[in-house]
Amino acid sequence: MKNSIVMVTGGAGFIGSHLVETLLANGNEVHVFDSLPLQEANNLKEVKNHKKLRYFTGDIRKSSDVKKFWQRDAETVFHLASVVGIKNYIADPLKLVDIVVIGTRHILEEAIQSDTKVVFSSTSEIFGKNPRPPWREDDDRVLGATHVDRWSYSSSKAVCEHMLYGVKKSAGLPFTIVRFFNVYGPRQNPYFVVSQTLYKILRNEKPLMYDNGAMTRCFTYIEDIIRGVLLAADSERAVGETFNLGNSVEVSVREVITTALEVLHCNIGYDTIDTQKLYGKQYEDIIRRVPDTDKAKELLGWTAQIQLEEGLKRTIEWIKRNPWYLK
């Protein structure tokens, strides 16, 4: 995607800011919607004065704000605005549902009127605790009880996916869904597995090992994710389709911590956290989270290329160049 007018919601966030930078570098005029004022958006400080960046601060739950932001001549809207992080799901599940579901509804209302393609960021949480990974895009969703706040995120994103399929059927709206699997890299808030581990070690603090660290994930470096999102946005074959974007290499949380300690030549050790004591009955863990990415490979020509040790090194180098992050 080059020399186009595009919109990005949640553009001041971790994934959103990387997407905005790449879109600008490709010559696009980028209109960003975020709840964070530009002067406070550290993730965009390198491009905040870019001549093709347009920035709008608003609340995506308000239809009036979305209408003011909307660019009818835009080719695509990348809808990333959301709430992320398990602690946030548990702290205020109602706010999460409002932002994800109501916000997406407002985006779709405008997109229908202007026939703007929607690229929607979904999540590996969609599959819940399906016990048979690797998960294909059309595999079953297996969730816990509704009183367990952890599942509010998965359910909200799933409702949005249903809405997208619905508006395609009723209004012919073009869309593509991309489901992210454990993204990490520079600028990520330091309360996810990889970012928390590096943040603490570089502050000479012990990283946190949740439970026994045996749960596995497929950690995907941000550069691979952005490449996949743009391929999905540009491909005619991707219209009306959903794609898993994730690394195919399954890694335990324990391995993330030990690899980070090795890369940083550090023997500080780690502290163990009991998630049941920390979160109580509002939390259930997922033991394995593994994507089947054959569809992305076949239709988009996409596979993750950057493996964990290389991704950790790149992230560490960025942190060392940006000491503000550790404050």
Secondary structure as GFF3:
##gff-version 3
##sequence-region A 1 327
A	DSSP	beta_strand	5	9	.	.	.	ID=ss1
A	DSSP	alpha_helix	14	25	.	.	.	ID=ss2
A	DSSP	beta_strand	29	34	.	.	.	ID=ss3
A	DSSP	three_ten_helix	38	40	.	.	.	ID=ss4
A	DSSP	three_ten_helix	42	44	.	.	.	ID=ss5
A	DSSP	beta_strand	53	57	.	.	.	ID=ss6
A	DSSP	alpha_helix	63	69	.	.	.	ID=ss7
A	DSSP	beta_strand	76	79	.	.	.	ID=ss8
A	DSSP	alpha_helix	86	91	.	.	.	ID=ss9
A	DSSP	alpha_helix	93	97	.	.	.	ID=ss10
A	DSSP	pi_helix	98	102	.	.	.	ID=ss11
A	DSSP	alpha_helix	103	114	.	.	.	ID=ss12
A	DSSP	beta_strand	117	123	.	.	.	ID=ss13
A	DSSP	three_ten_helix	124	127	.	.	.	ID=ss14
A	DSSP	alpha_helix	151	171	.	.	.	ID=ss15
A	DSSP	beta_strand	175	180	.	.	.	ID=ss16
A	DSSP	beta_strand	183	184	.	.	.	ID=ss17
A	DSSP	alpha_helix	193	202	.	.	.	ID=ss18
A	DSSP	beta_strand	208	210	.	.	.	ID=ss19
A	DSSP	beta_strand	216	217	.	.	.	ID=ss20
A	DSSP	beta_strand	220	221	.	.	.	ID=ss21
A	DSSP	alpha_helix	222	234	.	.	.	ID=ss22
A	DSSP	three_ten_helix	236	238	.	.	.	ID=ss23
A	DSSP	beta_strand	241	245	.	.	.	ID=ss24
A	DSSP	beta_strand	251	252	.	.	.	ID=ss25
A	DSSP	alpha_helix	253	263	.	.	.	ID=ss26
A	DSSP	beta_strand	271	273	.	.	.	ID=ss27
A	DSSP	alpha_helix	275	279	.	.	.	ID=ss28
A	DSSP	three_ten_helix	280	282	.	.	.	ID=ss29
A	DSSP	alpha_helix	294	300	.	.	.	ID=ss30
A	DSSP	alpha_helix	308	321	.	.	.	ID=ss31
A	DSSP	three_ten_helix	323	326	.	.	.	ID=ss32
###
